[in-house]
Amino acid sequence: MALRKTLALLEYGARVTVISPRICEGIKDLLEKSRISVLLREMDAFDIEHAALVVAATDDREVNRKVSWVCAENKTLVNVVDDIEESDFIFPSTVKRGDFTIAVSTSGHFPTLARKVREELEESYGEQYGSLVAVLGTIRQKAVQEIQDASLRNKIFEKLAECGWSGEARNMSSRELERYLSAIYEVWKNEHNKDRK
């Protein structure tokens, strides 16, 4: 559990310190790659003084409860993996494809269900969705600079999203998708410019 939470935090750019007298192989691997810091001991209250958030992810209910109390006293956000009532936030189950992220949550009531749904989403939404978001993001930046009319831009964005979401586009490589959507954008932009003249 601690490894899964650590990986989730690292994915979003967090600087992670794991505090535990024992660590699993996955945590050791992250330490060896200098991706995290590790303190091989029990947690002390001063450990969380400058923490943005804390995750209590031990297999000991009393330790998790103690971490929750210390965080409450210090007004530090805490997620207690075995007790949603003691948690200030939860981790949704996520599918991440580049900048495209889908999150599923049962608000901590039944994480196994969220995991099952996430597994289905992983099969349905492949890596091409990350490419789609990257291409659409590039075109969007260009459109913001080239088209002053916000309502027209939004119409074009709607059409680009529809085309990018179509079955035909889903099977394209990143380069093909970029050429395809860029060509569509240029056509719509040029038609708008003709109408203005």
N, C-alpha and C positions, 0 to 999 in steps of 0.2 A: 504494500500500500504506500509506504513512504517513497519507494522508487517511482511509482506511477505519479504521485503528486509532484515529486521533484522534477520529473521529465516534463510534466504539464507546465510548471512554472518556468523552466528553462526555455520552453518553446516560445514563451512570451517575453523573453529577455530579462527575467528576474536574476538577481544575484542570490544564490541559495547557499545557506549554511545548514548542514545537517548536524544535529546534536544528539548523540546516542552512544551508549557504552559499546554497542555492537552494530555493525553495518553489514548489509547483504552484498553479494558480489556485484550487482548492478551499481550500487552506490560507490563501491570501491573503484569500479571502472571509471565512473564519472570523476572521482577524485584524482585518479591517475592521469586522466586527460585534462586536468586543471579546469574542469567545468564547474566545480563546486568546492566549497570549503567544508571540512568535517572537524567537529570537536568530539573526541572519543570519551565522553563522560555524560553524566546526568545533566539536565538543564538547570541553570541557576536563573533567578529572576533578572539579573543584570544582562543576561544574554539577549533579552528581547527589548531592551531600552531603546534601541534605534531601528528595530525591525518595522517594516511597513505592514507585514502580516506574518502570522505564525500558523503552521499546520501541525496539529497533534496527531501523529500517525503511528503510534506505538500499538502493540498488541496487549497493552496493560491498561485496563479501564481507569485505575487509580492514577496512573501517570498522566493519562489524557485529561482527567478531571483537574489535576493539579495545574497542568499547563493552561487549561481554560481559566481557572481562578486567577493565576498570575497575569494572564492577558487582560482579564476584566479589570483588575486593579490598576494596570498600566494603560488602560484604554487602547489596547492593541487589537486589531482585528484578528480573529482566530477561526480556524476551521478544525473541528474535532471530528475525526473520521467516523467514530462510532456513536456520535450523539448530535443530531441536528439541533436539539434544543440548546446545547452549549455552544453552537457555532454562530458566528456573525455572518458567514457567507458559505456557499457551497461551490463545488467544482462541477460545472455541467460536463456531460460526456460529449466530446467534440469530434467532428470530422474536419480536418484541415487540409486544404489543397491550395498551397501558395497562400494568397491573401483571401481565399474563399473559405469561410468557416461556417459550419452548421453546428449549433449547440442543442443538446437535448437534456432535459432535466425533469426529475420527478420531485424537485425541491427537497431532495435527500430522503424521501420516504421509501423509495424502492430502487436504489441505484442499478440493480441487476436488470430491470426493465429498460432503463435508459441505455445501458450497455447493449442490450439486444437490438434496440432501435438504431443505435449508432452503427452496429455491425451491418445492418441492412442498408443504411445510408452510405457506408463505405463502399459497398458493392455497386450502388446506384450512381454515386457521384465520384467518378475517377479523376485522375490527375489533370485531364483536359479542362476541368473547371477552374483550376488555378491559372492555366494558360488563358482561358476566356476572360477572367477578371483582369489579368495583366494587360491583355490587348485592349479591352474596353476602357481600362483606366488611362492608357496612353492616348486613345482617341478622345476620351473625355477632356483631358488636359488641353489637347489641341483645339477642340471645339470651344472651350471656354475662352481661349485666346482669339479665335477666328469668328465666332458668332456672338454678337452682342445681345440678340433677342433671346431672353431666358426661356420663354415659352416654346420657341422653335427648338432650342437646344434640347429641352425636355422631350419634345416629340421625337427628335432624332435619337435620343438616348433610348426611348421606349422601343423604337424600331430596331436599333442595334441589338438591344437585349433580346428581342424576339428572334432576330436572325441568328444571333449567337447561341440561342437556346434550342434552335431547330435541330432536327435529327441529322440533317446534312452536315451542319457545322460541327456537331459532336464528334464526328469521325475524322475531322481534319487535324493535321499536325499544327503546331504553334505558328509556323511560318505561313501555312495555307490559310489559317484562321485570320492572321494579321492582314494578309493581302485581301482576303474576302471582305472582312468588315471595314477595312480602310477604303476599299473601292466603293462600298455601299455608302459610307460616310461622305466621300467626295461627290458622289452623284447627288445625294440629297442636299448637300451644301451648295453645289453649283446650281441646282434647280431653284433653290431659295434665292440665290443671287440674281438669277435671270428674272424671277418674279419681281424683285425689287427694282430692276431696271425698267 
